[in-house]
Amino acid sequence: NHTRGFLKELFKKFLITRAKGFIAFGHQSKAYIKSFGFTDASFLDSMSAVVDDKVIVKEFELAKKKFNNFEEIKTGKNFIFVGRLVAVKNIELLLKSFQSFKESNPEWGLIMVGSGPDLTLIHDLKKTVNDIYHYEAVSWREVPAFYTKAQAIILCSFSEAWGLVVNEAMLC
């Protein structure tokens, strides 16, 4: 069990009781906030996993209905990466792994959505490996359309505070 200090708890109570709503990750966090007298109506559950769960799902369903999403994507099966193209995202490993996988799985493609300094790695590999589709960074509302063409998400970062794209992908 966790021992709580009086002054620290008093300060938390001061802060918490001034809030108009909460996002709580997990039952214990929610129970703790409710111990200050708040009800389930105080929690913004529709926004607890991504920017807005309902909007993500709505955009995904709308995109699925469009017949010609991303006509340039010719592969029937695709991995997808969504994020900044920076070293911490381990783009180099992702691309090398896809190159190796592609040799024995020609039906698969790789969709990459994002911008950043590691974009040159993508352009270099596209010279020798087919079916890599790159798109510049888009707003979070546009990302679900890309998931309509993907079967699996790849997130191979060295470090993530919270891999939000995983939540979005699971919704889609």
ABEGO torsion letter per residue (X at the ends): XBBBBAAAAAAAAAAAAABABBBBBEAAAAAAAAAAGBBAAABBAAAAABABAAAAAAAAAAAAABAABGAABABABBBBBBEBBBAAAGAAAAAAAAAAAAAABAABBBBBBEBEAAAAAAAAAAAABBGBBBBBBBBAAAAAAAAAABABBBBABABBABBAAAAAAAAX
